[in-house]
Amino acid sequence: MKSYPEMTKTELEAQHKELAAAYDRLKAKGLKLNMARGKPGLDQLALSMPMLDTLTAQSDCFTENGIDCRNYGELPGIPEARKLFGDYLGIQPEEVIVVGSASLTFMYDCIARAMLMGVLGSEKPWGKYEKIKFLCPVPGYDRHFTICESLGIEMINIPLTEWGPDMDLVDRLVAEDETIKGIWCVPKYTNPLGGSYSDEAVRRLANLKPKAKDFRIFWDNAYNMHYVYRHVPILNILEECKKAGNPDLVYIFGSTSKISFPGAGVAFFGASKENVDFTLKQLNAQSISWDKMNMLRHVRFFRDLDGLRAHLDKHAALLRPKFDAVLHALEGELASAGVGTWVTPCGGYFVTYMSMPGCAKRIVSLCKEAGVVLTDAGATHPYHKDPEDSYIRLAPSFPSPEELAQAMEVFCTAAKLAAVEKLLAQ
């Protein structure tokens, strides 16, 4: 079979008629399916239900050193939780603050506090500058961009490959502009490409020489051990920053949102001891303590790093067939058509599809009309402006296998139909 770009106009018109009829049949089914966000499936959530039995009315609610988790205090988090999540991030307990239930909330708080009060090394609060900017590797995570947009921070696109951001561009921009205060990074199983930063990328980030003395790398390590097909080791960013003489350059964020319960997990922040101490002084005005009972539940359920790894092995076993279904559908339905490409991720929560330029919005719209909700086209870029109108983020985790098969039939039909329409319009 010819690929669509190789077809004559007559052949494309015949293909369009066939695809339009197939799409109408799918639309008539009245589906209501959602692949918009990387939500754990019900089977994944069930893995952590026994955690709720770790603390009962008869439980001992004290830490090993006698802290009563029912009461106020311990702003940095209970020692056992700082140790467990420090091990998870590969850093020391004193370099960790265990916070609320969502790392995204703490990312927002860190930037909001920087706007109001500055960070360690600031000459003045970020909000006192006429304009500040962040570097945003694209395609990237829409919630990062939303934080910047909501706070009036200008965003600069940085091309992202499977191995990390364009470091030549990053080096040049941060060295010449003191209003650039940070860069967003999802270093492992990136959202949405699913790649991981190379050793070179991590080292070059750690060795940055920003003109802004209060520049920070916002290292969102959301998928630290969240493999699907294979583990990919990456360098420890804090260790590399220390080696480079830049120990205060990085803020690390993580959570158990996709390990235990989204919205009811535990979030944590990692940084140099100096950054941690500075942040705790700022937090002292904001909070007396976080939810220590939830910290204790997580520690008693997971116990240690091996327990976390074993739990994530169970997640991977549940996710793998779903990713297989998406990738097999793309390969079987779209590879020969020549209408797009995609990345096979090693881990994370997404498969990224790159359509023919100018087709992403149309594909998402067609899917929505047929009852399949996807992340909005453009969400992978700041201000929802994908210059190629090409990137679509597919989230396989939440639907059941049966729902996923139906959703991918709709998606592949929509992708082909949009491509034929585009080619006929040329």
JOKA-V799183 format. One record per residue. PHI is phi in radians with two decimals (NA if undefined). PSI is psi in degrees with one decimal (NA if undefined). NEAR is the number of other C-alpha atoms within 12 Angstrom. Layout:
BEGIN
{{PHI & PSI & NEAR} {PHI & PSI & NEAR}}
END
This chain:
BEGIN
{{NA & 137.4 & 13} {-1.21 & 149.9 & 16} {-1.28 & 159.3 & 22} {-1.04 & -42.6 & 33} {-1.10 & -18.9 & 25} {-1.54 & -10.7 & 17} {-1.32 & 152.9 & 21} {-1.34 & 168.5 & 16} {-1.07 & -39.2 & 19} {-1.11 & -42.3 & 15} {-1.15 & -39.7 & 20} {-1.14 & -39.1 & 30} {-1.11 & -39.7 & 22} {-1.16 & -40.1 & 19} {-1.13 & -40.3 & 30} {-1.08 & -43.3 & 28} {-1.05 & -43.0 & 18} {-1.16 & -43.8 & 18} {-1.19 & -39.3 & 26} {-1.09 & -39.0 & 25} {-1.16 & -41.6 & 17} {-1.13 & -40.5 & 23} {-1.11 & -42.3 & 31} {-1.08 & -37.7 & 22} {-1.13 & -41.1 & 17} {-1.17 & -40.9 & 29} {-1.10 & -33.5 & 26} {-1.22 & -14.6 & 15} {-1.25 & -19.1 & 18} {1.15 & 42.1 & 19} {-1.20 & 153.6 & 23} {-2.41 & 83.4 & 23} {-2.14 & 149.3 & 32} {-2.29 & 117.6 & 33} {-2.15 & 34.5 & 40} {-1.44 & -35.3 & 30} {-2.29 & 157.8 & 29} {-1.42 & 64.1 & 29} {-1.51 & 134.3 & 28} {-1.03 & 144.8 & 36} {-1.29 & 168.6 & 32} {-1.07 & -34.3 & 22} {-1.18 & -32.9 & 23} {-1.22 & -42.6 & 29} {-1.09 & -33.7 & 30} {-1.11 & -25.1 & 19} {-1.06 & -30.6 & 28} {-1.75 & 0.7 & 32} {-1.01 & -36.2 & 19} {-1.05 & -18.8 & 18} {-1.01 & -32.9 & 28} {-1.17 & -15.4 & 25} {-1.66 & -0.1 & 17} {-1.29 & -24.8 & 24} {-2.16 & 123.1 & 24} {-2.24 & -177.9 & 14} {-1.07 & -24.0 & 10} {-1.72 & 2.8 & 8} {-1.28 & 155.5 & 18} {-1.44 & 117.7 & 19} {-1.80 & 27.6 & 26} {-1.88 & 146.2 & 23} {-1.32 & 175.2 & 25} {-1.07 & -31.2 & 16} {-1.74 & 17.7 & 11} {1.60 & 10.0 & 15} {-1.28 & 130.6 & 21} {-1.49 & 109.4 & 20} {-1.27 & -6.3 & 31} {-1.46 & -9.5 & 25} {-2.02 & -179.1 & 19} {-1.18 & 164.3 & 18} {1.93 & 175.0 & 19} {1.10 & 59.8 & 31} {-0.98 & -36.3 & 31} {-1.26 & -10.1 & 39} {1.84 & 158.8 & 41} {-1.23 & 148.5 & 43} {-0.97 & -40.5 & 30} {-1.09 & -37.4 & 36} {-1.27 & -39.5 & 45} {-1.09 & -37.2 & 36} {-1.19 & -48.5 & 29} {-1.07 & -47.6 & 39} {-1.43 & -21.3 & 44} {-1.13 & -44.3 & 34} {-1.04 & -41.1 & 28} {-1.06 & -39.8 & 37} {-1.55 & -9.8 & 40} {1.35 & 31.5 & 30} {-2.30 & 175.6 & 28} {-1.45 & 153.7 & 26} {-0.97 & -37.5 & 29} {-1.27 & -7.0 & 30} {-1.72 & 14.0 & 38} {-2.20 & 138.7 & 42} {-2.08 & 124.3 & 48} {-1.63 & 122.3 & 47} {-1.99 & -135.1 & 43} {-1.42 & -140.5 & 35} {-1.77 & -10.8 & 32} {-2.39 & 125.7 & 31} {-1.19 & -31.1 & 38} {-1.04 & -40.0 & 36} {-1.05 & -42.7 & 24} {-1.26 & -32.2 & 33} {-1.07 & -47.3 & 37} {-1.03 & -45.8 & 25} {-1.05 & -41.2 & 28} {-1.07 & -42.4 & 37} {-1.26 & -40.0 & 40} {-1.08 & -42.4 & 25} {-1.15 & -37.6 & 28} {-1.10 & -38.5 & 34} {-1.12 & -38.7 & 28} {-1.48 & -37.8 & 19} {-2.27 & -8.5 & 26} {1.45 & 179.1 & 29} {-2.10 & 175.8 & 38} {-0.95 & 123.3 & 34} {1.67 & -3.9 & 21} {-1.26 & 138.3 & 26} {-1.37 & -28.7 & 18} {-2.79 & 161.8 & 21} {-1.00 & 147.3 & 24} {-1.00 & -34.6 & 37} {-1.17 & -13.0 & 25} {-1.44 & -11.0 & 16} {-1.39 & 149.8 & 22} {-1.07 & -36.5 & 16} {-2.68 & 139.2 & 21} {-2.21 & 160.4 & 32} {-2.36 & 154.9 & 34} {-2.22 & 144.5 & 39} {-1.52 & 134.1 & 41} {-2.23 & 99.9 & 43} {-1.02 & 133.8 & 41} {-2.25 & 141.0 & 40} {-1.23 & 148.7 & 44} {-2.53 & -165.5 & 48} {-1.59 & 121.8 & 39} {-1.06 & -31.5 & 33} {-1.20 & -32.5 & 27} {-1.05 & -45.5 & 41} {-1.16 & -35.4 & 38} {-1.11 & -39.6 & 25} {-1.02 & -50.1 & 28} {-1.09 & -45.5 & 34} {-1.10 & -38.9 & 24} {-1.17 & -27.2 & 17} {-1.77 & 8.4 & 26} {1.29 & 26.4 & 22} {-1.61 & 125.0 & 33} {-1.20 & 137.8 & 26} {-1.94 & 137.4 & 34} {-2.03 & 122.6 & 31} {-1.22 & 134.1 & 30} {-2.16 & 121.4 & 29} {-1.03 & 136.4 & 24} {-2.02 & 131.1 & 36} {-1.83 & -177.5 & 26} {-1.13 & -16.6 & 31} {-1.91 & 2.6 & 28} {2.33 & 176.9 & 39} {-1.28 & 164.0 & 36} {-1.18 & 96.7 & 28} {-1.29 & -25.2 & 30} {-1.10 & -42.7 & 19} {-1.19 & -42.8 & 23} {-1.05 & -48.7 & 36} {-0.93 & -49.3 & 26} {-1.15 & -45.7 & 21} {-1.15 & -45.1 & 28} {-1.24 & -26.4 & 34} {-1.31 & -22.1 & 22} {-1.92 & -7.6 & 17} {-2.34 & 109.4 & 23} {-1.31 & -10.0 & 27} {-1.46 & -7.9 & 34} {-1.42 & 111.1 & 36} {-1.82 & -8.6 & 44} {-3.00 & 171.7 & 43} {-2.44 & 136.4 & 44} {-1.47 & 135.9 & 47} {-2.42 & 129.1 & 46} {-1.95 & 93.9 & 44} {-1.37 & -22.7 & 48} {-2.20 & 128.9 & 41} {0.87 & 60.1 & 44} {-0.93 & 147.5 & 46} {-1.65 & 109.0 & 49} {-1.95 & -1.8 & 46} {-1.18 & -29.9 & 42} {1.48 & 5.3 & 45} {-1.47 & -179.1 & 40} {-2.39 & 144.9 & 39} {-1.13 & 136.8 & 37} {-1.29 & 164.8 & 28} {-1.00 & -40.2 & 21} {-1.10 & -42.9 & 21} {-1.10 & -43.4 & 31} {-1.12 & -45.4 & 35} {-1.12 & -40.4 & 27} {-1.19 & -35.7 & 30} {-1.12 & -42.9 & 46} {-1.14 & -26.2 & 36} {-1.72 & 13.2 & 30} {-1.02 & 148.7 & 36} {-2.15 & 76.3 & 28} {-1.22 & 145.7 & 29} {-1.18 & -33.9 & 20} {-1.37 & 118.5 & 30} {-1.23 & -14.6 & 27} {-1.94 & 29.7 & 34} {-1.23 & 143.1 & 40} {-2.35 & 140.3 & 47} {-1.51 & 119.6 & 45} {-1.62 & 97.3 & 40} {-1.67 & 92.6 & 38} {-1.52 & 93.0 & 38} {-1.57 & 54.2 & 43} {-1.12 & -27.9 & 41} {-2.08 & 38.7 & 42} {-0.86 & -46.4 & 44} {-2.15 & 20.5 & 41} {-1.57 & 63.6 & 45} {-1.35 & 157.7 & 38} {-2.08 & -48.1 & 35} {-1.87 & -38.3 & 26} {-2.79 & 153.1 & 22} {-1.28 & 139.1 & 24} {-2.18 & 110.8 & 27} {-1.30 & 142.2 & 24} {-2.25 & 159.3 & 30} {-1.17 & 152.6 & 25} {-1.37 & 112.2 & 33} {-1.11 & -38.7 & 45} {-1.17 & -40.9 & 40} {-1.09 & -41.3 & 30} {-1.17 & -36.5 & 29} {-1.13 & -39.8 & 29} {-1.10 & -44.6 & 22} {-1.06 & -35.0 & 18} {-1.44 & -2.2 & 21} {1.37 & 18.6 & 18} {-2.12 & 53.2 & 31} {-1.08 & -24.7 & 29} {-1.67 & 7.9 & 39} {-1.30 & -24.2 & 41} {-2.07 & 141.8 & 45} {-1.96 & 128.5 & 46} {-1.93 & 135.9 & 47} {-2.21 & 142.7 & 47} {-2.77 & 170.7 & 44} {-2.85 & 172.5 & 44} {-1.76 & 19.5 & 44} {-0.97 & -37.6 & 32} {-1.87 & 19.6 & 42} {-1.98 & -46.3 & 44} {-1.93 & -94.3 & 40} {-2.23 & 118.9 & 31} {-1.04 & 130.3 & 26} {1.48 & -13.4 & 22} {-2.39 & 26.1 & 28} {-1.65 & -152.8 & 33} {-2.25 & 133.0 & 42} {-1.87 & 156.2 & 48} {-2.60 & 153.0 & 46} {-2.17 & 132.1 & 50} {-2.15 & 143.0 & 51} {-2.96 & 178.7 & 43} {-1.04 & 157.0 & 34} {-1.00 & -37.2 & 27} {-1.17 & -42.8 & 23} {-1.12 & -40.1 & 32} {-1.09 & -47.1 & 32} {-1.08 & -41.9 & 24} {-1.11 & -43.0 & 26} {-1.15 & -39.9 & 36} {-1.10 & -35.9 & 33} {-1.10 & -40.7 & 20} {-1.20 & -41.2 & 24} {-1.15 & -25.0 & 26} {-1.02 & -27.7 & 17} {-1.44 & -14.9 & 13} {-1.76 & -32.2 & 17} {-2.65 & 153.7 & 20} {-1.65 & -37.0 & 20} {-2.96 & 165.7 & 26} {-1.74 & -168.9 & 32} {-1.42 & 91.3 & 32} {-1.26 & -27.5 & 38} {-1.10 & -39.0 & 37} {-1.20 & -40.1 & 34} {-1.01 & -45.6 & 47} {-1.13 & -40.1 & 39} {-0.99 & -46.6 & 36} {-1.14 & -43.3 & 43} {-1.10 & -43.5 & 36} {-1.24 & -28.9 & 30} {-1.35 & -48.4 & 29} {-1.47 & -30.7 & 30} {1.24 & -59.0 & 25} {-2.72 & -175.2 & 22} {-1.07 & -37.6 & 25} {-1.09 & -36.5 & 17} {-1.13 & -40.4 & 21} {-1.10 & -44.5 & 31} {-1.07 & -44.2 & 23} {-1.09 & -38.0 & 21} {-1.16 & -40.7 & 31} {-1.24 & -26.0 & 33} {-1.06 & -38.2 & 25} {-1.18 & -40.1 & 25} {-1.06 & -45.4 & 35} {-1.05 & -39.6 & 35} {-1.11 & -32.6 & 24} {-1.40 & -33.7 & 32} {-1.36 & -32.9 & 39} {-0.98 & -47.1 & 30} {-1.09 & -30.4 & 23} {-1.25 & -42.5 & 36} {-1.14 & -39.4 & 39} {-0.99 & -43.9 & 29} {-1.08 & -42.7 & 31} {-1.16 & -48.4 & 43} {-1.16 & -38.7 & 31} {-1.15 & -37.6 & 23} {-1.14 & -44.8 & 29} {-1.08 & -44.7 & 38} {-1.15 & -45.1 & 23} {-1.26 & -33.9 & 18} {-1.75 & -29.3 & 26} {-2.03 & -19.7 & 34} {-1.04 & -49.1 & 24} {-1.28 & -21.5 & 19} {-1.27 & -24.1 & 29} {1.17 & 35.3 & 27} {-1.92 & 2.8 & 38} {3.13 & 171.5 & 33} {-2.30 & 169.1 & 26} {-2.69 & 165.3 & 32} {-1.93 & 132.0 & 31} {-1.54 & 107.8 & 32} {-1.39 & 154.5 & 36} {-1.45 & -25.8 & 34} {-2.88 & -164.6 & 39} {1.55 & -153.4 & 46} {-2.26 & 8.4 & 47} {-2.44 & 155.2 & 47} {-2.08 & 127.5 & 43} {-1.73 & 126.4 & 39} {-1.89 & 131.0 & 43} {-1.93 & 107.0 & 35} {-1.36 & 175.2 & 40} {-1.01 & 142.4 & 33} {-0.91 & 136.6 & 26} {1.51 & 9.4 & 31} {-2.00 & -14.6 & 35} {-1.07 & -47.9 & 42} {-1.07 & -40.2 & 35} {-1.13 & -41.5 & 33} {-1.09 & -47.4 & 44} {-1.08 & -40.0 & 41} {-1.14 & -44.1 & 25} {-1.07 & -42.8 & 33} {-1.08 & -43.4 & 43} {-1.09 & -42.0 & 30} {-1.09 & -28.9 & 25} {-1.64 & 9.2 & 32} {1.57 & 17.1 & 30} {-2.08 & 112.9 & 38} {-1.59 & 125.3 & 32} {-2.02 & 164.6 & 40} {-1.02 & 138.5 & 34} {-0.95 & 139.4 & 33} {-1.07 & 137.4 & 40} {1.69 & -15.5 & 32} {-1.11 & -19.7 & 35} {-1.37 & -0.8 & 42} {-2.30 & 150.7 & 38} {-0.95 & 143.6 & 34} {1.05 & 16.8 & 30} {1.02 & 33.0 & 30} {-2.03 & 90.2 & 26} {-1.47 & 109.9 & 29} {-1.07 & -24.5 & 23} {-1.68 & -8.3 & 22} {0.81 & 57.4 & 27} {-2.26 & -34.7 & 36} {-1.45 & 132.4 & 42} {-2.31 & 129.6 & 49} {-1.72 & 120.0 & 43} {-1.77 & 131.9 & 51} {-2.03 & 100.5 & 41} {-1.43 & -9.0 & 44} {-1.25 & -36.7 & 40} {-1.44 & -42.3 & 31} {-1.12 & 155.5 & 36} {-1.25 & 163.1 & 26} {-0.96 & -38.2 & 25} {-1.17 & -42.5 & 17} {-1.15 & -37.3 & 25} {-1.12 & -40.5 & 36} {-1.08 & -42.2 & 28} {-1.15 & -44.4 & 31} {-1.09 & -41.2 & 43} {-1.25 & -29.7 & 41} {-1.11 & -43.0 & 34} {-1.12 & -46.9 & 46} {-1.06 & -48.2 & 45} {-1.13 & -38.1 & 40} {-1.12 & -43.7 & 40} {-1.11 & -40.4 & 42} {-1.11 & -41.2 & 47} {-1.23 & -41.2 & 43} {-1.12 & -44.0 & 41} {-1.10 & -38.7 & 37} {-1.17 & -42.2 & 40} {-1.12 & -42.8 & 40} {-1.02 & -42.3 & 29} {-1.12 & -43.7 & 27} {-1.18 & -38.3 & 29} {-1.19 & -27.2 & 21} {-1.41 & -11.7 & 13} {-1.35 & NA & 11}}
END
